[in-house]
Amino acid sequence: WGIIGLITIEATVVVSFIVSYLYLASYAENWPPAGLDPPPLLWPSVNVVLLLFSCVTMYWAGKGIRQGKQTQLAIGVSISILLACAVLVLRTLEFMAFEFNWKSHAYGSLVWTLSGFHYVHVVSIVVGSLAVAVLAWRGYFTQERQIGVVVDTMYWYFVSLAWIPLYFALYWVPRLYAG
């Protein structure tokens, strides 16, 4: 129940961020501000694919431990962690390429806040899942002792799927306003 409560709270924060973003966009003269192009789509779109694929590998990992296959769990969680690390690398490069910072204007502030919020959550799933992976490789989890895997997997799904509405808000809404 604790993880469900956490996900509910975090989902409320994501929705609040998106509503704030859309509210400011709807009243702005230009969104993004004049002189800025909408952010490039390539790497954020690759991140969507990587995060969705990581959900598949986490599902496969969870299915493995439910069937008593500890190696499948360990491999699945490890692959998911590698995929999330690739997302973090791409997001870091994306941050470095932004033409504005968090205090340039409302648009910049929201882009940095929403992107940073999700970035920190991806870091948190990597750290939490590293603990699960270490324990999985040591044979700790069994069919009877898998609550840690269940909780980690639920949070993984949330963080990965939360990127989809953020992606549309950050990368497609500016194209709708510009076009």
C-alpha positions, -999 to +999 in steps of 0.1 A: +000+000+000+029+023+007+041+022-029+006+028-042+003+058-020+037+071-032+027+066-069-006+084-063+012+114-048+038+115-075+012+111-103-006+141-088+027+161-089+032+151-126-004+162-135+001+195-116+033+202-135+016+195-168-014+216-160+009+245-149+029+241-181-003+241-203-018+270-184+013+292-189+016+281-225-020+290-232-015+326-220+020+331-234+024+352-265+050+328-278+056+292-265+085+287-265+096+323-263+104+342-295+138+332-309+137+296-295+128+266-316+108+238-301+132+212-286+145+185-309+125+153-309+151+126-316+167+119-282+135+124-262+117+100-285+146+075-282+141+078-244+104+069-247+114+038-266+141+029-240+118+034-211+090+014-226+114-014-234+127-013-198+091-019-187+092-051-208+124-063-193+111-055-158+080-074-165+101-103-177+122-101-146+091-102-123+077-130-143+109-149-137+108-147-100+071-156-099+082-188-117+112-193-093+137-183-120+162-162-101+186-158-130+158-144-152+150-119-125+187-109-121+192-105-159+159-087-164+165-061-137+201-057-148+190-050-184+164-025-172+191-007-152+213-005-183+184+009-203+177+035-176+214+045-175+213+051-213+182+073-207+202+093-181+231+097-205+208+110-233+190+133-209+223+147-196+234+155-231+199+171-237+203+193-207+237+204-219+222+213-253+193+235-240+196+270-253+183+285-220+186+278-183+160+275-156+159+312-149+157+325-185+119+327-186+088+307-175+092+283-204+128+276-194+119+272-158+092+247-165+113+227-190+141+224-165+117+216-136+097+189-155+128+174-171+148+175-138+119+161-118+118+131-141+156+128-143+158+125-105+131+098-106+150+078-132+181+081-109+160+068-080+148+038-100+183+030-110+195+032-074+166+012-060+168-014-087+206-018-082+198-030-047+172-054-061+197-066-088+225-072-062+201-092-041+188-111-071+223-121-083+229-134-047+197-155-048+179-136-021+145-135-039+122-165-042+086-172-051+078-167-014+100-137-008+094-113-037+077-082-023+108-061-029+107-071-066+070-063-068+074-028-052+105-020-073+087-031-105+056-010-097+077+021-092+097+013-123+065+012-144+053+045-129+086+064-135+089+050-170+053+056-180+053+091-164+077+102-191+050+098-218+028+127-208+058+148-199+073+140-233+042+152-251+039+183-230+076+193-234+082+183-270+049+183-288+030+212-272+056+237-284+051+224-319+014+229-316+018+265-304+045+272-330+025+256-359 
